[in-house]
Amino acid sequence: MKYRLVYTHRAIRDIDALDTSIKQRIGKTLLRYESDPLQHAEPLKQSERVHTDFVSATIVSCSTLREMRS
């Protein structure tokens, strides 16, 4: 399943404020999450939350986005 990253306005503003080389590194890393977020995710440490809950809350599948727009 293909996923789509959704950025908040704050995230866009924060990323825009970074140096170009750092923006490129972040962009490359985030694009890896788009293909398979759980493959690159690591469990949260010292947290009761399961990392899949976090990933599910921050990455929305394209099909879900289409349904939400309908």
VEXDREN-2710 file (C-alpha; in Angstrom, 1 decimal):
% VEXDREN-2710
k/r/px/py/pz
1/MET/0.0/0.0/0.0
2/LYS/1.3/3.5/-0.9
3/TYR/1.1/6.2/1.8
4/ARG/1.1/9.9/1.5
5/LEU/2.9/12.2/3.9
6/VAL/0.8/15.1/5.1
7/TYR/2.6/18.2/6.5
8/THR/1.2/20.7/8.9
9/HIS/1.8/24.4/8.2
10/ARG/4.1/24.5/11.1
11/ALA/6.2/21.6/9.8
12/ILE/6.5/23.4/6.4
13/ARG/7.6/26.6/8.1
14/ASP/10.1/24.8/10.3
15/ILE/11.6/22.8/7.3
16/ASP/11.8/26.0/5.2
17/ALA/13.9/27.6/7.9
18/LEU/16.6/24.9/7.7
19/ASP/19.8/24.9/5.6
20/THR/19.4/23.5/2.1
21/SER/21.6/20.4/2.8
22/ILE/19.6/19.6/5.9
23/LYS/16.3/20.0/4.0
24/GLN/17.5/17.6/1.4
25/ARG/18.5/15.0/4.0
26/ILE/15.1/15.3/5.7
27/GLY/13.2/15.1/2.4
28/LYS/15.1/12.0/1.4
29/THR/14.4/10.3/4.7
30/LEU/10.7/11.2/4.7
31/LEU/10.2/9.9/1.2
32/ARG/11.4/6.5/2.5
33/TYR/8.5/6.5/4.9
34/GLU/6.0/7.2/2.1
35/SER/6.7/3.7/0.5
36/ASP/6.5/1.7/3.8
37/PRO/6.4/3.6/7.0
38/LEU/6.7/0.6/9.4
39/GLN/9.8/-0.7/7.6
40/HIS/11.8/2.3/8.8
41/ALA/10.1/3.1/12.1
42/GLU/11.6/2.2/15.4
43/PRO/9.7/1.6/18.7
44/LEU/9.3/4.6/20.9
45/LYS/11.5/4.4/24.0
46/GLN/10.1/5.0/27.5
47/SER/6.6/5.4/26.2
48/GLU/3.4/3.5/26.7
49/ARG/2.4/4.2/23.1
50/VAL/3.1/1.6/20.5
51/HIS/5.0/3.0/17.5
52/THR/2.4/1.8/15.0
53/ASP/-0.2/4.1/16.7
54/PHE/2.2/7.0/16.2
55/VAL/2.8/6.2/12.5
56/SER/-0.8/5.6/11.9
57/ALA/-1.7/9.0/13.3
58/THR/0.9/10.8/11.3
59/ILE/0.8/9.1/7.9
60/VAL/-2.5/8.7/6.1
61/SER/-3.0/6.3/3.2
62/CYS/-3.9/7.7/-0.2
63/SER/-7.1/5.8/-0.3
64/THR/-8.2/7.3/3.1
65/LEU/-7.4/10.8/1.8
66/ARG/-9.5/10.2/-1.3
67/GLU/-12.4/9.0/0.9
68/MET/-12.1/12.0/3.1
69/ARG/-12.3/14.4/0.2
70/SER/-15.4/12.7/-1.2
END
